[in-house]
């Protein structure tokens, strides 16, 4: 699971950087890049902020916030918030939040991936405001296709195709 989350975060970052390059070439950009507290690119409606230890990228009407050794990437009407050695990635009308050594990924109308305290949360193809994934206290939660997963206290939960899963 750790490798999958890392691969998804790298893919999202590459998409963001590619989108930034394409937008600049066409002259109609909506890109924000903040690296180590310095705003490098700020064109259009997207917003991003990072502290001196973090990086944040937002593309196409998105918002990214990173602090305390973290990375946040938000693409296509998405929000990503990461702090305290964490990573958050959101793509296509999605939202993610990661804190305290965690990773959160939300893709394709996914609201909301929430990871805290050395955990991983992945939400793909949420499809509704009722889709949600939360992992806390060294846990892993994954939800795919309009599902809900909640994992806490060294546990793992996976929900697929409209399922609701909780652990413990």
C-alpha positions in Angstrom: 0.0 0.0 0.0 2.8 2.4 0.8 4.3 1.9 -2.7 0.9 2.5 -4.3 0.4 5.8 -2.4 3.9 6.9 -3.2 3.4 6.1 -6.9 0.0 8.0 -7.0 1.6 11.0 -5.3 4.5 11.0 -7.8 2.0 10.7 -10.7 -0.1 13.6 -9.4 3.0 15.7 -9.0 4.2 15.0 -12.5 0.7 15.8 -13.8 0.8 19.1 -11.9 4.2 20.1 -13.2 3.2 19.0 -16.8 0.0 21.0 -16.5 2.0 24.0 -15.3 4.3 23.8 -18.3 1.4 23.4 -20.7 -0.5 26.3 -19.2 2.4 28.6 -19.4 3.1 27.7 -23.1 -0.6 28.5 -24.0 -0.8 31.8 -22.2 -4.0 30.9 -20.3 -2.4 29.5 -17.1 -4.0 28.7 -13.8 -1.0 27.5 -11.8 0.5 28.1 -8.3 3.8 26.7 -7.1 5.3 27.3 -3.7 8.6 25.8 -2.7 10.2 26.2 0.7 8.0 29.2 1.5 8.8 31.0 -1.8 6.0 31.6 -4.3 7.5 30.6 -7.6 4.5 30.7 -9.9 1.1 32.4 -9.1 -1.0 32.7 -12.2 -4.8 32.4 -12.3 -7.4 31.3 -9.7 -5.4 28.6 -8.0 -3.8 29.3 -4.6 -0.9 27.6 -2.8 1.2 28.2 0.3 4.2 26.4 1.8 6.4 27.1 4.8 10.3 27.1 4.5 10.3 23.2 4.8 7.6 22.3 2.4 6.2 22.3 -1.2 2.7 23.0 -2.6 1.4 22.9 -6.1 -2.2 23.9 -7.3 -3.5 23.8 -10.8 -6.8 24.7 -12.4 -8.9 26.4 -9.7 -7.4 24.4 -6.8 -5.8 25.1 -3.4 -2.8 23.4 -1.8 -1.3 24.1 1.6 1.9 22.4 3.0 3.8 23.0 6.2 6.4 21.3 8.5 8.3 19.1 6.0 5.2 18.2 3.9 4.0 18.2 0.2 0.6 19.1 -1.1 -0.7 18.8 -4.7 -4.1 19.8 -5.9 -5.3 19.5 -9.5 -8.6 20.4 -11.2 -10.9 22.0 -8.7 -9.4 20.2 -5.7 -8.0 20.9 -2.3 -4.9 19.4 -0.6 -3.6 20.1 2.9 -0.5 18.4 4.4 1.4 19.2 7.6 4.0 17.6 9.9 6.0 15.3 7.6 3.0 14.3 5.4 1.7 14.3 1.9 -1.7 15.1 0.4 -2.7 14.7 -3.2 -6.1 15.6 -4.8 -7.1 15.3 -8.4 -10.4 16.1 -10.2 -12.8 17.7 -7.8 -11.4 16.0 -4.7 -10.0 16.8 -1.3 -7.3 15.4 1.0 -5.8 16.1 4.4 -2.8 14.5 5.9 -1.0 15.2 9.2 1.7 13.7 11.5 3.6 11.4 9.1 0.7 10.4 6.9 -0.3 10.2 3.3 -3.7 11.0 1.8 -4.8 10.7 -1.8 -8.2 11.5 -3.3 -9.0 11.1 -7.0 -12.1 11.7 -9.2 -14.9 13.4 -7.2 -13.6 12.0 -4.0 -14.6 13.9 -0.8 -12.6 13.4 1.5 -9.4 11.5 2.2 -8.2 12.1 5.7 -5.0 10.5 7.2 -3.4 11.2 10.6 -0.7 9.8 12.9 1.4 7.6 10.6 -1.5 6.4 8.4 -2.6 6.2 4.8 -5.9 7.1 3.2 -6.9 6.6 -0.4 -10.2 7.5 -2.0 -10.8 6.9 -5.7 -14.0 7.7 -7.7 -16.0 8.9 -4.7 -18.9 10.0 -6.8 -20.9 11.6 -3.9 -20.5 13.8 -0.9 -21.0 10.7 1.2 -17.8 9.0 0.0 -15.1 9.3 2.7 -12.0 7.6 3.9 -10.2 8.1 7.2 -7.2 6.4 8.6 -5.7 7.3 12.1 -3.1 5.9 14.4 -0.9 3.8 12.1 -3.8 2.5 10.0 -4.7 2.2 6.3 -8.1 3.0 4.8 -9.0 2.6 1.1 -12.4 3.3 -0.6 -13.2 2.9 -4.3 -16.4 3.7 -6.2 -18.8 5.6 -3.9 -17.6 3.9 -0.7 -16.8 4.7 2.9 -13.8 3.3 4.9 -12.7 4.1 8.4 -9.6 2.6 10.0 -8.2 3.3 13.5 -5.6 2.0 15.9 -3.3 -0.2 13.8 -6.0 -1.5 11.5 -6.8 -1.7 7.8 -10.2 -1.2 6.1 -11.0 -1.5 2.4 -14.4 -0.6 0.9 -15.4 -1.2 -2.7 -18.4 -0.4 -4.9 -20.7 1.3 -2.4 -19.5 -0.7 0.7 -19.1 0.7 4.2 -16.1 -0.7 6.1 -14.9 0.1 9.6 -11.9 -1.3 11.5 -11.8 -2.0 14.4 
